[in-house]
C-alpha cells in the first residue's frame, strides 16, 4: 500500500492540484491530510473544496483551521505587528468561507491512526498533545523525544506544522514531517508531502517535491486583494515564510 500524508495547504489551490496530480501519477492507495487548509492564502474556499472533492482517508485539524472557526487560543501573544497581520489574514479568509465550511473544518479529527503493513502510523498536526506545539527540524533527537509522549502504540509518527520536511529514526521509532503543500519554508518553492510504502523488503519513505505554477497563485493573490500580496508572492517563489 502506498500512503500519502500531506498538509499545510494554506489556501494555495494550485499547489494542492499539483500534489493530487502527482499522487494520481504514482498510484496512491491511502491519503491523510494534516490540516491547515485555508488560512493565509488567496484560495481558501477552492482549497477546501478541492480537498473534499478529492477525499481523504483521514482529515486532521491544524492550528489555523481552529483559528478560523474558534479564534486564537487563550494566551496567544505574538508580537503586536504579527498578531495584527494574523487577524487580517483570518478576517480575509472568513469573508470567503461560509458556516458550512467552518463546520467542515471543525469536524476534522485531532489525530489519525492507521496500519501500513506491519507498522502503525499516527498522524497529527503538530504533536499528539496540541495543534500549537513547535518541534523544529533542526532539533536534536533528545529535543524531539517529547513528541512521542501521548502517541501511544505507534512506530511511525508523522506531523506537519513546521513546513520543513524530514525523516528521522529516533530510539527505534520513525519521526517524519510532511513539509508544506502551500508554503514551504526550507528554501525550495515546490510543494512537499510524504509517500510511505511497506512491502516485504521493509519500509520505504519519500519526501516528494512537486513543482507547480507559483505565478498562478501570485496572480490570484494580487487580483483578489490578498493581504501583503507582493510579500506573499516573494515568499512562495523563494520557499520562505511570510
N, C-alpha and C positions, 0 to 999 in steps of 0.2 A: 504493500500500500504506500502510495505517495501522499504525504500530508503537507499542505502549505499553511504556514502561520504568518499572518501579516497584520499591519495596523498602522496607527498614526497617519491616517489619510489626510486629515486636516483640510477638508474642503477642496482637495485637488483631484477633481474627477478625471482629468486627462491622465494623470499618473496611475490612478486606480484602473482605468480601462486598459492601460498598457500591461499592468500586472496580471489582470484577468486574461488578457490575450496570451501572455507567457504561460500561465497555468494551463490554458487550453492546449497550447502547443506541446507541452511536455506530458500532459495527461495526469492532472492531479485528481486523486480519488477522495480527498478529505480536506476541508479547509476550515480554519478558525481565525476569526478577526479579534485582535487585541484591543480594539476601541480607539477613541479619539477620532471620530468620523468627520465632524462638520465644523468644528471651531477653528478659526484663523485660516481661512482660505476663501477664494471667491466663488466656490460652487458647493455650498453646504448641502442644499437640497438634492442637487444632482448626485453628489457623492453618496448620500444616504440611500437615495432611490436606486442607484446602480448596485449598491451593496445588497439591498433587499431583493432586487430583481434577480441578481445572480444567485443569492442564497449562500448560506454557510452552515456547516455542521455545528458551529459554536460561535456565539457572539458574546464577547467580554466587554464590560463597560470600562471606559477610560475616565481619567480625571476631568478632561474638558467636556466630555459628554455630561458628566454630573454638573459641571459648572453651568451648562446650558439649561438643564431642567430644574436645578435647585439652587443655583447661585454659588458663589465662592464659599469655601468651608470656613467655619469659625476659626479665628486665629490666623487666617491667611493674611500675610502682611509683607508683600514685596515692596520695593521702593515705590514711593508715590507715583512717579512717572510711569513705571512699569504697570502698576495697578490701573492707572487711567487708560493705558494702552489696552490692557486686557478687557477692561469694561467696554471699551469702544468695539473691540472685536466681538465680544459677546452680544452687544446690542445689535450690531450689524447682522450677525447670524440669526438672531431671534426674529428680526424683521422678515426673514426669508424662510423660516420654519414654522409650521403650524402646530397646534396642540397634539395632533396625532403623531407628528414626527417626534416631538418631545416624549410622548408616551412610549414610542418605539425605543428610543434611547434608554428610557427608564426601565424597560423590560429586559435589557441585557443583563446577563449573569455577572457575578463578581469574578468567577473563575470557570474554567472548563477543563475537565479531565477526560482523557481517552487513552485507549490502548493502541500501541503501534508495534505489532509483533510481540516480542517478549517484554517490551518497555511500557511503562506507564508515564504519560506526558501530562503535566499540569501547566495550563496556560493562564497567566494573569496579566494585568496591565503594568503594574509597577512592582508589586510584591504580593505574597499571599495574605498580607495584613492590611494593605492600603492601596489606593489608587494614586497616592501622592508621594510615596517613598521614592528616594533617588539613589540608585546604585550605579555609579559611573563605570563605563567600560574600562577605564584606566585603573580601577581599584584593584588591590591585591586580593588573592584568594581569601585571606583572612577577613578582609573587609567585606567580601561578598557572601561569606558564610551565613550571616543573619537572614539572607534572602530565603534560605531553606526552612526557617522557622515558620511553622504553620503550614508547610507544604504537604505534610502527611506522607503517605506511601507513594512516592514517585521517584523515578531515577532520571527523569528529564524535566527540568523547569525552564519554561520559556516566558519571557516578558518583553514589553515594548518600552514606551515612555521616554527613553533617553535618546532615541533617534540615531543610535550608533550600533550597528550590528556586531556581534561577536559570538564565538563558540568557545566555551571553556570546559575543562574537565576538573572538577573540584571534589576531592575525597570520594571518589568512585561514583559521583553523580555528574550529570551534564547540566551546565547552565548556559543558556543561549538568549541572545537578544535579536529581535527581528529587524532592528533598524526602523526606518520610516518609509512608508509609501510616498507621502506627500510633501515631506520637508526634511530630508536627510541633513545631518549637521557634521558629517565626517569628511567634508571636502569633496564628496562625489555626489553630483546632482541626481544621479539615477535612482529611481525607486528601488527600495530594498525589501526583501522578505526572505523567509526561511523555507527550505524544502527538506523534509525529513523522509527517509525511506529505510525500512528494515527488511532484510532478507536473510537467507541462510549464511551469508558472508558477514553479517553484522549490521551496524547502524551506519547510514550514510547521510551526511548533512551538507547542504549547500547554502551559502549566502548568495541569493540570486540578486543581481543588479540589472535593472531594466530601464533602457533609455526611453524617453517619452518627449513629446513636444512641449518643452518648457515655455516657448513663446506663446503657445495657445493659452496656457494658464495665465501668463503675464498680461496678454491682451485682454483676457476676460476680467482680470483684476482692475485694469485701467477703465474698461468700458463700464463696469458696474460700480465704480467709485469705491472699491475696496480700500479700507484704511491703510495708509502707508504703502500704496500700491507699488511705487518705484523701489522702495527698500525691500518689499516682499519679493519682487521680481529678481532683484540682485541676489537675495538670499537663496532663491531657487536655483539660479544659474551657477552659483558658486558652491552650493552644497553646504551652506552655513545657516545658522539660526537667525530668526528675526527678533 
